[in-house]
């Protein structure tokens, strides 16, 4: 009887945790991992807003006239509503990254939807007047019930990524990050970066190196003819017409400089 119960528990864990991983991360089903346009790339950021680094990042994106997607934590959005307002005001997309940075494997599907996603969406909607439509789970991890909840009930599009470069560690210097991104960015890529170093496993000062490396990358990809767009603009025709990227008539002469010393 004990063996049978243990086998049942192991089987349940495999189904609950590993099956969604195979479906989404390996097979790419049910989720968005990249776009189809030949001249677009979507730069996305997880774990913010952060009061130190996110404003600097927004300054840099504004300098390059680039729109991005921020998958925010509801708990941080509550603390820093002015940063959320600025994201929205400057035309960036705001998605949900749970209320806290808790893996979905550790929660029931109902807890994920009610206490993490919907609670965070309520917070963002109160701040901006617009409800998020995209969701990225922490570490890209879903549980088995999430696949049904998000596909059938929630109305949120699950967005993962096609390019990850380990920018949450200080060992990924600005130059290493730039080199990795320039090797891996291809048409339709969705790049995941992090504008906060306060989650488990991250280095607190890593976002500063990320911003410096990304600054160099944006200069190069824009020169190569890429348009850096929001995820919804990349995958949804309605948003493509609303946030149409205008041709860049001249190269920008202004350069971004960090305000952190």
N, C-alpha and C positions, 0 to 999 in steps of 0.2 A: 504493500500500500504506500509506504514512504517513497519508494522508487517511482511509483506511478505518479504520485503527487509532485515529486521533484521534476520528473520529465514534463509534466503539464506546465509547471512554472517556467521551465526553460523554453518550452515551445511557445508559451504566451509572450515571453520576453523577445524571442526571435521575431514573432509576428508583429508585435507592437513597435519594436524599435528598428529591426534590420530590414524588414520588408519595405517600409516607406523609404529608407535610405537607398535601397536598390532601385525602387521605382523612380524616385526623384533625382538623386545625385548621380546614379550610374546610367539609367535609361533616359532620364530627362523627361519623363511623362508627368502630366498634371501641372507642371511648373513652367515658368518662363526662364530660360537660361541665356538666350541671345536673341537678337533681332535678325531681320533678313535684308535690311537695306545695305547697299554696297558702299555707302559713304558715311555711315553713322556709327558712333560709339556712345554708350551710356556709362557715365561715371557715377557710381553710387557710394554712399557713405553710411556706415552702421555705428550704433552705440551712442550717438549724441542726443541732444545738443550738449556741447561742452563750453563753459563760459570763457575758457582761455583760448581754445583752438578753433572752435567753429566760427567765431567772428573773423578771425584771420583768414580762414579758408574761404569764407564768403567774400571777403575783400579780393582775394586772388581770383576767384571765379568771375567776379564782376569785372576785374581788369581784363580778363580774356573774353568777356561777353559770352560766357558758357553757362548753360543750365544743367543742373544735376538733380539727382534724386537722393533724399535723405531718409533713411529708415531709422526713425527715432524711437527712443524708449519713452513710454508715457510718463514714467516717474521723473525723467529729466526734463521733459516738455513742461511738466507742472512747475518745476523749479525756475525754468528760464523761458517764460512765454514770449519775452521780447525777441529772443533769437528765433523762435518759431515764427513770429510775425514777420521778421525780416526775411526769412527763407521764402515765405509765401509772397510777400510784397515784391521780392526780386525775381519771382517767376520760377522758383525751384519746386519740384514735386516733393511732397511729404508723404512718406509711407510709414508703416508700423513695424516695430521690431520687438514687440511685447512691452508690457508695462515695466517689468524687470528683466534683466538678462538671465532668465531661467530657461534651461532646455525643455522643450516640449515633451521629451521622454519622461520627465519627472512629474508630469501633470496629466490629468484626464483631458480628453478633447473638450469637454464642457468648460473646464477651468481655463483652458487656453483661449477659447473663443470669448467667454464672458469676462474673465478677470484679467486677461492680458491684452487681447486684441481690441475688443469692443470698448473696454475702459479707456485704452489709449486713444482710440479713434474719437471717442467722446471728448477727450481732453483737447485734441488737435482741432476738432470742429468748433469747440467753444472759443478757442483762441483765434482761429482764422476764418471761421464761417464756412469752411469747405471740409467735407469728410474724406479721409484717405480711402483709396481704392486698392492699394497694393500692400502686400505683407511679405516680410522676410523673417522667418524664425531665427532666433539666435543659433549661431553655428550652422545654419541651414538644416536644422534637425526637425523633422516632423514625427508625430506618432501616427499609428494606423488610423485612428479616428479622425485626425486632422484631414486626411485625404478625402473623406466623405463630407466633413463639415465645410471645408473651404470650397469644394467642388459643387456641392448641392445647395448649401444653406447660406453661406456667409456673404457672397458677392465680392469677396476680395480675390484679387489675382495674386498667386504666390510667385514671387520673383527671387530666383537664386542668382547665379553668376556664371560666367565662362572664364573669367580671369581673376585669380587671387595671387597676391605676391608676398604675403607675410608681413604687411606693413605695421602690424601691431607690436613688433619687436624692434628695439633700438638697433639690433644687429643688421636690420635691413636699412642701411644708410640711404640718404637721398640719391646717391649715385647708383647704388644697387637697385633701388626701386625704379629709377628711371630706365636702367638697362633692361630689367625684367619686363616692365610694361611695354617698352618699345619692341621687344621680341615677341610679346604675346598678343598685343592688340591687333585684331583683324576686323574686317567689316562685320558689323552687327554685334561686336563684343559688348558684354555687360561686365564692367570692372567693379569689384568690391574693394573699398578702402575703409578706413576707420578714423573718425574725427574725435575720438576720445580714447584715452589710455587707462580708463578706470575699471574696466571689466576684468574678470578672472583671466590670468595668463598674459595680459597686456602690460607693456611698459608705459609708465605715465607720460614720458616725454616723447614717445614714438610719433605722435601726430605731427610734431614740428618737422621732423625729417620727411614724413609723408607729404606735407604741404610743399616743402622745397623741391622734392623730387617730382611731384605732380606738376608744379609750375613749369619745369623744363619739358615734361611730357606734353603738356597742352600746347606749348609753343610749337613743338615738332609735329604733332598730329594735325593741328590746324593748318600748318604750312603744307602738309601732305594732302589737304583737301577734305579731311574728315569734318563732320559736324558733330559736336558733342551735345547730346540731347537728353531730355528726360526719358525715363523708361516708358511712361505712358505715351509719349510722343513717338517712340520707336515702334510700339506694338499696337497702338490703337489709332485708326484713321481720324476719329473725332479730335483727339488731342493733337495729332499732327497738324491739322488745319488751324487749331487755336494757338499753338505755340510754334508757328512756322519759323524755321531758321532762315534768316536773311543772309544773302551772299556777303562775304567780307570784301569790301571794295579795296581796302588798303590794309597793309600789315600794321599791327599796332606798334606804336613807338613807345608807349608807356610800359614800363617793366614793374613787376610786383616785387616789393621788398617787405620782408617780415618785420613786424613791429616788436618781436620778442628778441631780447638780447641776453 
